[in-house]
Amino acid sequence: METREKIRAWIGQIRSNFLALSVVLVAVGAALAAVHFKRTGEGSFSWFDAILLTIGVATAHASVNLFNEYSDSRTGIDNNTKRTPFSGGTGLIQSGATTPRAVITAAWQTLLWAFLVGLYYTIMSHWVIAVIMLIGGLSIVLYTRHLAKVLLGEFFAGLSLGSLVVIGAYIAMTGRPSMDVCSLFPAEVVLLSIPPGILTALLLYLNEFPDMEADRAGGRFHLVIWLGRQKAAYLYAFGLFATYATILLPALLGVSSWWVMLGFGTLPLAVKAGVTAVKYPEDMTKIVPAMGINVVVVLVTDLLLAIGLVLELVFAA
């Protein structure tokens, strides 16, 4: 295989188009750090930290994708799925463009890089980063073999590749080894980490709809299998409602500015995706476009939260 084709294959293998999620999640955490520096006058924003954290989270995300691809090729799940742009695997192992051994090797290598970034911030910022890193690492390694088989896959996806990225990025940029643990978790940071966590869980959740039968045959037992598509669609719609409710909550409680309400900019798209899922849960010709809308809702909502926090900085007295 020519070098250019190999590069193209590996770009597809790590599902690079989905790594934008890592960028916007770190952006939310970094924007919260910038707000902290502005309010307290302690410390200053570091672009080096923002970029290094983005690379670390992106490689962890790539590791998740690689472990999942390897596992689904071993269990045969990807042999039975109907691939969509958002689900069903890449098909690169099945086509021979990559090999299972190469994929699992790359999975451990990317996880190692993410670990080294986390170790750096454990030393430079605070030991709490090690706890966050441990939860994330275990979620990556255990997801396909265990968590996705006991109704915990969506929860840990939202926690590890959602809320904890936001919190971890904030702590990495603002923490110091001498700081008290409680001071690392301001109410605003914790509350504003919840919407990205829910959105990440919903990203995985809706993408499970087309693969339900193949996942069941491959030994998985996630929420869509447990509930069935119709009930799962109602839960998806509720998850969207919970996302916007938790965006509103910090502003209502007075722990964040009203600029975070910019996240409501995706509400019309969310309504469209939720209504489509509830009305046509068994019709994949309707669900797949809704999955595309869902991706936009997830990425843009996170981005708008980050922009809202930046606007607070710009217009703060």
C-alpha positions in Angstrom: 0.0 0.0 0.0 1.3 3.4 -0.9 2.2 5.9 1.8 -0.6 8.2 0.9 -3.2 5.4 1.0 -1.8 4.3 4.4 -2.2 7.8 5.8 -5.7 8.0 4.4 -6.6 4.6 5.9 -5.3 5.5 9.4 -7.1 8.9 9.3 -10.2 6.9 8.7 -9.3 4.2 11.2 -9.0 6.7 14.1 -12.3 8.3 12.9 -10.6 11.7 12.8 -13.8 13.5 11.9 -15.1 12.7 15.3 -12.1 14.1 17.1 -13.6 17.5 16.8 -15.5 16.6 20.0 -12.2 16.6 21.9 -11.4 20.1 20.6 -14.7 21.6 21.7 -14.7 19.9 25.1 -11.2 21.2 25.9 -12.4 24.6 24.7 -15.2 24.6 27.3 -12.7 23.7 30.1 -10.2 26.3 28.8 -12.8 29.0 28.6 -13.8 28.3 32.2 -10.1 28.6 33.2 -9.9 31.9 31.4 -13.0 33.1 33.3 -11.3 32.0 36.6 -8.1 34.0 35.8 -10.2 37.1 35.0 -12.3 36.9 38.1 -9.5 36.1 40.6 -6.6 37.9 39.0 -4.5 34.8 39.8 -2.5 33.2 37.0 -2.9 33.7 33.3 -4.2 31.8 30.3 -1.7 29.5 28.6 -2.2 28.6 24.9 0.5 26.0 25.4 -1.7 24.2 28.0 -4.8 24.5 25.8 -3.0 23.0 22.8 -1.3 20.2 24.7 -4.5 19.3 26.5 -6.3 19.2 23.2 -3.7 16.8 21.8 -3.9 14.6 24.9 -7.7 14.4 24.9 -7.7 13.8 21.1 -5.3 10.9 21.4 -7.4 9.4 24.2 -10.4 9.7 22.0 -8.6 8.1 19.1 -7.6 5.3 21.5 -11.3 4.7 22.3 -12.1 4.5 18.6 -9.3 2.0 18.0 -10.1 -0.2 20.9 -13.7 -0.3 19.8 -12.8 -1.1 16.2 -10.5 -3.9 17.3 -13.1 -5.4 19.6 -15.9 -5.2 17.1 -13.8 -7.0 14.5 -13.0 -9.7 16.9 -16.6 -10.3 18.0 -17.9 -10.0 14.4 -20.1 -7.1 15.2 -18.7 -5.0 12.3 -19.3 -7.9 9.9 -23.0 -7.7 10.5 -23.6 -3.9 10.7 -25.0 -1.7 8.0 -22.5 1.0 8.0 -23.5 4.7 8.2 -21.4 7.8 8.3 -21.9 7.7 12.1 -22.1 4.0 13.1 -21.2 0.5 12.1 -17.4 0.8 12.2 -15.0 1.9 9.4 -14.8 -1.4 7.6 -11.0 -0.9 7.2 -10.0 -4.1 9.0 -12.6 -6.1 7.0 -11.3 -4.6 3.7 -7.6 -5.4 4.6 -6.6 -1.7 4.7 -5.5 -2.2 8.3 -5.0 -5.3 10.4 -6.3 -6.2 13.9 -2.8 -6.3 15.3 -1.9 -2.9 13.9 -5.1 -1.4 15.2 -4.7 -2.8 18.8 -1.0 -1.6 18.7 -2.1 1.9 17.7 -4.8 1.8 20.4 -2.2 1.2 23.2 0.2 3.7 21.6 -2.3 6.5 21.6 -3.4 5.6 25.1 0.2 5.9 26.2 0.6 9.3 24.7 -2.6 10.5 26.5 -1.2 9.0 29.7 2.0 11.0 29.4 0.1 14.2 28.9 -2.0 13.4 32.0 1.1 12.5 34.0 2.6 15.9 33.1 -0.4 17.7 34.5 -0.5 15.5 37.5 2.9 16.7 38.4 2.5 20.3 37.3 -1.0 21.0 38.4 -2.6 18.6 40.9 -2.8 14.9 41.8 -6.5 15.0 41.1 -5.6 14.8 37.4 -4.3 11.3 38.1 -7.8 10.2 39.4 -9.5 11.7 36.3 -6.9 10.0 34.1 -7.5 6.7 35.8 -11.2 6.8 35.4 -10.8 7.8 31.7 -8.2 5.1 31.1 -10.3 2.3 32.6 -13.3 3.5 30.7 -11.3 3.2 27.4 -9.9 -0.2 28.1 -13.0 -1.7 29.7 -15.7 -0.1 27.4 -16.1 -2.8 24.7 -15.3 -5.9 26.8 -17.4 -5.0 29.9 -19.1 -1.6 30.1 -21.0 -1.9 26.8 -22.3 -5.3 28.0 -23.8 -4.1 31.3 -25.8 -1.0 30.5 -22.9 1.3 31.5 -21.4 2.2 28.1 -23.3 5.4 27.6 -22.8 6.6 31.2 -19.0 6.2 31.1 -18.8 7.7 27.6 -20.5 10.8 28.8 -18.5 10.9 32.0 -15.1 10.2 30.6 -15.3 11.9 27.2 -17.6 14.7 28.3 -17.8 16.0 31.9 -14.4 14.9 33.0 -12.7 16.4 30.0 -14.2 19.8 30.8 -13.3 19.5 34.5 -9.9 18.0 33.8 -9.0 20.8 31.4 -10.0 23.4 33.9 -8.0 21.8 36.7 -5.0 21.3 34.5 -4.9 25.0 33.6 -5.8 26.5 37.0 -4.6 23.9 39.5 -1.5 24.0 41.7 -0.1 21.1 43.8 -0.8 23.0 47.1 -4.5 23.7 46.4 -7.2 22.2 48.4 -9.2 19.6 46.5 -12.6 21.3 47.0 -11.3 24.5 45.5 -10.6 22.7 42.3 -14.3 22.1 41.7 -16.2 25.4 41.6 -19.9 25.1 41.2 -19.8 26.8 37.8 -17.3 24.3 36.5 -19.1 21.3 37.8 -22.5 22.4 36.6 -21.3 23.5 33.1 -19.6 20.1 32.7 -22.9 18.3 32.9 -24.4 19.4 29.5 -21.3 18.3 27.5 -21.4 15.0 29.4 -25.1 14.4 28.5 -24.4 15.4 24.9 -21.5 12.9 24.6 -23.7 10.1 26.0 -26.4 11.0 23.6 -24.0 11.0 20.7 -23.1 7.4 21.4 -26.7 6.5 22.3 -28.4 7.6 19.1 -25.7 6.0 17.0 -26.6 2.6 18.6 -30.0 2.6 17.0 -28.9 1.1 13.6 -26.5 -1.4 15.2 -29.0 -2.8 17.8 -29.3 -6.2 16.3 -25.7 -6.6 15.5 -24.6 -5.4 18.9 -27.0 -7.9 20.6 -25.6 -10.8 18.5 -22.1 -9.7 19.4 -22.8 -9.8 23.1 -23.4 -6.2 23.9 -26.2 -5.1 26.2 -26.7 -1.3 26.0 -29.7 0.9 26.7 -31.1 0.7 23.2 -31.2 -3.1 23.4 -32.6 -3.1 26.9 -35.4 -0.5 26.2 -36.1 -1.2 22.5 -35.9 1.6 20.0 -39.3 3.3 20.8 -38.6 3.6 24.5 -35.0 4.5 23.8 -36.2 7.3 21.5 -38.2 8.8 24.4 -35.2 8.6 26.6 -33.1 10.3 23.9 -35.7 13.2 23.7 -35.6 13.5 27.5 -31.8 13.6 27.4 -32.0 16.5 25.0 -34.4 18.3 27.4 -32.0 17.6 30.3 -29.1 19.1 28.3 -30.8 22.5 27.9 -32.2 22.5 31.4 -28.7 22.0 32.8 -27.4 24.8 30.6 -30.0 27.1 32.1 -29.4 26.0 35.7 -26.0 27.7 36.4 -27.4 31.0 35.2 -30.5 30.7 37.3 -28.4 29.9 40.3 -26.2 32.9 39.7 -23.0 30.9 39.5 -22.5 31.6 35.8 -23.4 34.5 33.5 -26.3 34.5 31.1 -23.9 34.3 28.2 -23.9 30.5 28.5 -27.5 30.7 27.3 -25.9 31.0 23.9 -25.9 27.2 24.0 -29.6 27.3 23.3 -28.8 28.2 19.7 -29.0 24.5 18.8 -32.4 24.0 20.3 -34.3 24.0 17.0 -32.0 21.3 15.6 -32.3 19.3 18.8 -36.1 19.4 18.6 -35.9 18.2 15.0 -33.7 15.3 16.0 -35.7 14.3 19.0 -39.1 14.5 17.2 -37.7 12.4 14.3 -36.3 9.7 16.8 -39.7 9.5 18.6 -41.8 9.3 15.4 -39.6 7.0 13.4 -37.4 4.9 15.8 -37.5 1.8 13.5 -37.0 3.7 10.2 -33.3 4.0 9.6 -33.8 6.1 6.6 -35.1 8.8 9.0 -32.9 7.9 12.0 -29.6 8.2 10.1 -30.2 11.9 9.1 -31.3 12.5 12.7 -27.9 11.1 13.8 -26.2 13.7 11.5 -28.3 16.4 13.1 -27.4 15.0 16.6 -23.7 15.3 15.8 -24.1 19.0 14.9 -26.1 19.5 18.1 -23.4 18.0 20.2 -20.4 19.8 18.7 -22.1 23.2 18.2 -23.7 23.3 21.6 -20.3 22.6 23.3 -18.7 25.2 21.1 -21.4 27.8 21.9 -20.9 27.2 25.6 -17.2 28.0 25.1 -18.0 31.1 23.1 -20.5 32.3 25.7 -17.8 32.1 28.4 -15.4 34.0 26.1 -18.0 36.7 25.5 -18.4 37.0 29.3 -14.7 37.8 29.4 -15.0 40.3 26.6 -18.0 42.2 28.0 -17.3 41.8 31.8 -16.9 45.1 33.6 
